[in-house]
Amino acid sequence: MNPPTTCRLPDWGLILVEGSDASTFLQGQLTNSVLGLAATPTGGVAHGSSAVRLTGYCTAKGRLLASAWISLHSSQAVTQYALFVSRDLAAAFAKRLSMFVLRSKVVIRDVSDDWLVYGSLETIEGLLPRLPADAIALAMQSPADTNPTKRIVFASQMTVDAQLNSSEWNAAEVASGIPRIVAATQDQFVPQMVNLESVGGVDFKKGCYPGQEVVARSQYRGAIKRRLYLAKAQIPSESCPPATEIFHEEDPGQPAGMVVLSAPNSNNPDWIDLQIECKSELAQSGKLHLGDASGPSLELGTLPYSLVEI
């Protein structure tokens, strides 16, 4: 019997953007270009940079309010963009986007209550025969991602046999080094502070979007002083949610960064794997701690990609 490969992802939600002006509208809102995305038939898996892109949505000050995996899907006469986002910010994200529709022919819907989101650690070929007919699916692999683990996310209105423990999926997500903004970390990071540009989530050649000037200035003026790092600590996972502050033992008065994502270590339940955002000058010191300057020590790991430097 083959081991289970699919799990429910209750922390993920789905936003659908439809309409004849959807491409133009999203192009002016997101950090990555949506133009030229190849449409994937319903029930298929969007994959590759021509069909799937990682993107962000920023405030006017260049701070991320959301990150999303986006693909274009078609079914009969309807063409729609699918944005897979953190469930806890999906409603607010969809509402904020809707504020800027104005007279554009665009309909934005948060369908997280109607569509269940699943994750699979399997090849596309292996999963396709078992995908529901209505599935909206994409393979999560950025241009910079060299992690061999296949991660596919899909949504369906049908119930799917999902026996894989979600902790395995979560551990693979953390290990990818690809950030996911959640409600607790909204408005905290310029994209480069969580390496979004290094994993293909920012297109510096596209037109304007909210916060574009700040993001571009941070890149070309060398103002990036904080980065995302992989780390681990010996601590129960439930006590280290996103936005948990990180401190340097020689500067206990102010935080050096915060947790971006966390997941139980797949090999040792006494350890937790982390994505952390931290001041670059302090990251390699070996003196970082969770919660306060005397909290559990952090042990840094190695990112599976190189940072984009200008």
N, C-alpha and C positions, 0 to 999 in steps of 0.2 A: 504494500500500500504506500502510495506517495505521501510525503508529509504535507500538511495543509500550507497553503501559500497566501490565503486571502483573509483579511480581518476587517471588522468595522472600524471606522475612524470617526468617533463621535466628536472629536475636536475640530473636524473639518466641515466647511460649509460650501455652498455653491451659489454663485450669482450668474444669471443669464442676461445678456445684453443683446437685444434684437432691434432690427429696423434698418431702413435704407441708409441712414446716416450713422450707423453704429461704428463703422471703421473710422470715419473722420472724427467722430466724437471721442472715441477712446484714444486716438492718436494724439489728441490735445490734452489728455488727462494723465497718461501713464509715462513712467520713466523709460520704457522700451517701446520700440515701434511695433505696431500691429499690422502695418501695411504689408501685403504680400504673403500673409499667412495662408498656407494651403488648407483647404477645407477637408475635414475628415468625416466620412459618412457615420451616421449614428450606428452604434454597435461596433465600430472600429476603434483602434487606438492611435491617437495622434502621437507622432514621435519624430525626433530630429528638429533642428533649428528652423526648418521651413514650415513646421506645423505646430510647434510648441515653443513658448517663450516664458521666461521668468520676468516679472515686472514689479514695479512698486508704485505706490500712490502717495504723494507728498503734500505737506502744507505749503503755503507760500514761502515759508522760511526753510524749505528743503528737508523737513523732518518727515520720516515715514509714518503714515497713518495705516498702511496696509502693504502687504506683499501678496502676490498672486501668481499662480501658474495659469496661463491663458492659452486657449486653442479655439479654432473656428470649426463649427460643426454644421452639417447640413442634413436636412430631412425633408424630402418633398420640396415644397416651395419656401420653406422657412430656413433662413440662415441665421445662426446665432453664435455669439462668442460666449464661451464658458470660462468663468474665473473661479478657480478653486482657492479658497482663502480660509483663514482661521474662523471657525464657527462663531466664536464669541465676539467678532467684530463685523460679521457679514451684514447684519441688518443696518448698522450705522454706516458702513462703507457704501452699501447700495443707496441709502437715503442721501448721503452726501453727494454721490455721483449724480443722483436725480436732480439735485438743486441746480446743476449746471446744464441740464438738457435744453432748457428754454424752448425754442421753436424747432429744434432738431427732431427728426423722425426717429426717435430712439425710445425703447421701452426697457427699463432696468428692473429685474425681479430678483429678490433674494428667495430662492426656492429651497433653502436648507431644511425647512420643516416637511417638505414633500418628497425630497430626493435624499436617499441615504447614501453616504459616501463611504467607499471601501478602499483599502490599500492592498496591493499584491506585490510580493517579492518573487517575481517570476519573469521569464522571458515573455515577450509579446506573443510569440508563436504558441507558447504553452497556455497562455490565458485566453486567447481569442475564442477557442471553441466553447468556453464556459461563460463568456460575457453575455449578460441579458441583451435582448434585442434593442432595448431603449437606452443602452449604456452610453454615457458620455465619458470618454476615457482618454487619458494622456500619460505618456511616459515621462517621468521627472528625471531629466538628465540635461544639465546645462552644458554649454560648449566647453567649460573648464573642468567638468566633473570627470575624474578618472577613477572614481569608486566603482568597482565591478558589480556591486549589488544593483539589481534591477528594481526600480520602484515605479509602480504604476498606480495611479489613483483614478477611480472611476465612480460615477454616481448613477443610481438607478432608482426607479419607483417600484421596482420589484424586490422581493426579499432574496438575498443571495446567501448561499452556504459559506459562512465565514468562520473558520475554526482556528485560524492562526492567532496566536496571542499578539495583541496590538503592541506589546512592549518590544517585540522584535522589529516591527515597523518603526516605532519611535526611535529605537537605538540606531537603525539604519539612517533615519533622517538626521539625527544629531551628527553621526559620523560623516555625513556628506559635506558638512561645513556650509550648507546652504541655509541661510536664515529664513525664519518664518515669523512675521510680526504677529503678535497676539494683543489682546486688549490691554494687558498690563504693560506692554512695551511700546504702545502707540506714542508718537510725538517725542521719541527719545533719541532717534538716530538719523543722521544724514546717511544716505545709502552706503557710502564708502566706509562708514564706521562699522558696518556689518558685512563688508566685502561684497555688496550686491553687484558692484560693477565688475568684480573679478570672477563672478559666476554667471556672467552674461545677462544681468538684469537691468543694465543701463545702456542706452544707445546715445552716445554723445554727439551723433550726427543728425539726430532727428530734430524736429521743430520744438517749439515751446510747450511746456507743461507746467503745472504749479510747482514752484521751487526750482525750476530749471537753472536759473542764474546762480543760485547758491550751490547746487550740485556741481555745475561746471567749474565754478570758481574754486571749490574745494579740490577738484581734480587737478586743474592746471596751475594753481598757485602753490601746490604742495602743502596744503593746509590740513592734511589728513594725519591727525595725531593719535587716533584711536582705531582699533581694528577688532575683528572677530577672531577668536582663537578657540581651539578645541582643548578641553581639559577634563579631568576627572577628580573625584573626591570620595573619601570614605564617609558616606552619610546616607541616610534613608532618602529615597527619591521624593517622597511626598513632602519633605521639609525644604525642598529647594525649587520652588516654582519660578517661572520667568519673572524677571525684574528683581529677584533677590540680589541685594547689593554685594559687591566684592570690595575688600579693603586690602591695602598694603600695610604690612605690620609696622613699617617705619613712618606711616602717615595715617594713624588711626582716626583722625578727625574728619576725614572726608572720603567718600567712596572712590575707588579707582575704576569702577565699571559695574556691570550687572550681568546676570544670567539672561541669555537670549532664549535658549531651549534646554531642556534636560530630559534624560531618560535613564532608567535602570541599566546598568552594565549587563550585557547579555551573557557574560561568562561568570560574573561574580556579583551576586545579589547585594553584597555589602558595599558596593561601589556605585556611583552614579556618573554617567557621562554627560558632559556639558558643552554647550556653545556659550562662550562668554564674550562680551564686548569690554575692552579694557584699554587703558592708556598704553601705547606702544612702548614707551620708555620703561614701564614697570612690568611688562608682560613676562619677560624672561628672567626676572629676578629670583624666582623661586620663593617669594615671600608674600604670595597672595592667599587670602583667606575668605571663606564664605561667611556672610552675615555680619561679622565684625573682625577687627584685627587679630583677635585670638581664636577665631572660629576654625573650622576644618580647613586643612591646607589643600591648595589646588596644585595638581600635577599637570603641566601642560603637555599636549600631544602635538601631532604634526598634521597640518591641513593637507587634504588630498589634491590641492591645486596651488598654483603660484599666484601671488597678488599682482594685479595690473598696476604698474608704476609708470608715471609720465616723466 
